[in-house]
Amino acid sequence: MDKENPPAQLNADYYRRKNLTTVESVKSTVGSMEPPPPPPPHHPIPPPHASAGTPPPPPPPPPPPPPPQPPRPPRTHGVVRRFVTRAKNVAGKTLRVGGATIGLVAAANLALYYYESNQVDNFFGAAADDDESTDNESSKQPKHKKRVLVLPFDNLKVIEHRTSGSIDLQPLLDQNNKQPTIVLEAKELVSILHKAAADPNISALYADFGEGMRHPMGYAHMEEIRNAIRIFNESHRVHRDPNVHHNPVFAMMRNGDPKPSYAFGHSFAWNEYFLASAFSYVHLQARGHLDLFGVATTNTFLKGALDKYGIKAHVFRHGDYKNAPSIFTDKKYSPAHLETVKSMTSSLNTSIRTCIENSRALNFDNVMWQSIFEFGSLTSANSEDIGLVDVIPPVDPLLSLLNVNKKEAKKKKKKKSFMSRLGANEKDDNEDEDAKKSEGDKEATSTPRKKMEAKFGPHESFTKFTATDAISLAKYKQMLNKKDKMERTRKQFNNTLQKMSETSTATEMILSALGWVPGEASSSKREKVAVVTVDGTIGSSLSYEIIRSLRQIRQDKSVKCMVLRVDSPGGSVTSSEAILEEIKLFDKPVICSMSNAAASGGYYIAMNSEKIFALPTTLTGSIGVFGVKFDASKWAKSYGIGADYYPRGSHAAAMHPLTPLTPGMKDNIARMVLDYYDYFKSIVATGRSLPVEEVEKVAQGRVWTGEQAKEVGLVDALGGLDRAISYAKKAHTKTENVEVEHWPKSSFRWEDLPELLAGQESSYLNIFHALLAVTMRLEDNAESGSVEHFLRQLKELKFAEKPHFLMTMDDKTAMDLIMRGE
């Protein structure tokens, strides 16, 4: 049978007719064939059943043209696309890592908060009691820890305000220092003592004066600290105004016993004993002594030294009692200067004696005090005989007292646990009272206490000491700061939940289900009382800092009152005026609180105050102005150097240190000093509502103590910073729950580092250093005789470059400003 020739185009009908059964055979056949020639134009084969006369169907329409392809993007688009893709990947990874980091940080902060919160709660909470099996009512009462707060006054530096200039770098400079200095602001220490008085876990205060206070403290600071110690001693009272000296009208009894306080020292000077006498008991070492010589002042006079070097100090002042420039014009006290010193020291001694007599319950008359002043050093035995000290132990008894109380507490605890296991708690009340009495008698005569009494002797102060642990001042301050931080955090969290519950009922229901009880949310913008502290000599640097703070305070609408705290002996005229004018722009009430000193320029800036508070030992007043111009022409002439100037009669020549003052120059400086003084008296008359004639009587540069100033009308009331703030709250805020904000803010500036490292060298020595340095260099180079060399060395005498117009109380402040060129 002949094979059928395949059609020119393979189709399904052909394969059906050939009855092909498998696809494999077709594949093999097709695979072995030669590649077919290109197919002819497509003409569909008519179906077999179509007749010959039927016309063929029309050809199908041509296929549509392919859509136009978009232009191929340039190569740069691909680079951008890859960059975007990679950036998305990196961003995604960063977000994942950042989210995980944020979660870890949040978890760490939460854990830290929980740890610190537990630490604070355990520190200020009640003591744990292991014997919980008793059913007595007394066992249900919280048992507080018994701690004694130790105050290291021998190594404590009390300052007015912490600024860059008050940072103590000595611990960094002296690594071998075994007793690093503790620096505290006066208000910080007072606040710590007030909180310790209210802390049930603090049962006593213990002040260690050692061999004396290494860092001097102002009398006004001592008064404020004494007042805080008095409040601690009277912690069983509720004080309506704790800033007022003890008066039964201002205190009400409450449950509890007074807390004892102790002061121990190897010896005490007059100012140290003034502070120590505020404690309940004063312990003086057996071989120690009391140096109660009263207040003494020492002044240095430089006129002889200036004459030796050929330097003339031209002083222009108004008022016989403006004694600050006497350091340049006198060789000893003038009658007016001596009168001021006698009045000031007498007033200070009277105030200190009164405080000591009230604290120690003494009844000394003037004759007795004068005998003490003139006798000299008092031995410990003599001091105990006349009632100035209570105990004269051979060593500090603090550690011995703590050890005895610990041993007795441990023994009592063991006995109580043993008796509870025997069922001793089922005895009647009478038997319990008898057991307590007998137990107390045994404890009083226990072996450890007998040994201690044999060493120190029996005394009431030892019996009232119940503390078993001692806590340092630094540690207690740290825990108080943590407690305040925890309270602020909890308050902020509570305010947030309160706001959430107010905006959503569902949130309120969820929080209630979780046991959260909504409270009154505190306002985020409480009323404020701004306390601005002017601490130190008023110069250009301090005035800039104070003015910047005042401008920031004026922009805060929540500040309702400002308390101006002044601890300054004065300063330059222009700097004091700049501060006063800025205070006048403050449209809210201003209350002034004077610290150790607020005199001359320090009193000047307080003249826009509604009310002025001062302490009895504050030094204030000194209403006066003086000018100083140094003439070094005679000193230069001794080396053959002279100076001339043109035009003749020019006042500009007064700025040159080698130009003698002419009568016209002197008249010009005197006129300026008189103008400053008249203006000073006018603002005092306006601020204190006094006639100018009355101001003149209390002015003339005279220094007054706070007690004297109140009598002559220069201050309104006696009290410290706390009392001034309390008055501001009561008089000028709606509630006393206000925020007290202190200015200027504490900061450290690197540009102040050289001044800090230079230390607190006396300005009296600085002038000698300058004179000696120039003289020695000139004598070493006398052969050269170079005028240029002389002028280079003359730069050491910056204090002689220009006239100085100052409002200062003392000569030291005047020297500081002059040496700084202000």
Beta strands, then each sheet from edge to edge (+ up, - down):
strand 1: 147-151
strand 2: 156-159
strand 3: 182-185
strand 4: 202-210
strand 5: 237-239
strand 6: 251-253
strand 7: 261-269
strand 8: 281-291
strand 9: 312-317
strand 10: 378-379
strand 11: 469-472
strand 12: 528-535
strand 13: 559-568
strand 14: 570-572
strand 15: 590-599
strand 16: 611-614
strand 17: 619-621
strand 18: 626-631
strand 19: 703-705
strand 20: 717-718
strand 21: 739-743
strand 22: 804-808
sheet 1: 10+ 8- 7- 4- 1- 11-
sheet 2: 2+ 3+
sheet 3: 5+ 6-
sheet 4: 9+ 18- 22+ 14-
sheet 5: 19+ 17- 15- 13- 12- 21-
sheet 6: 19+ 17- 15- 16- 20-
end
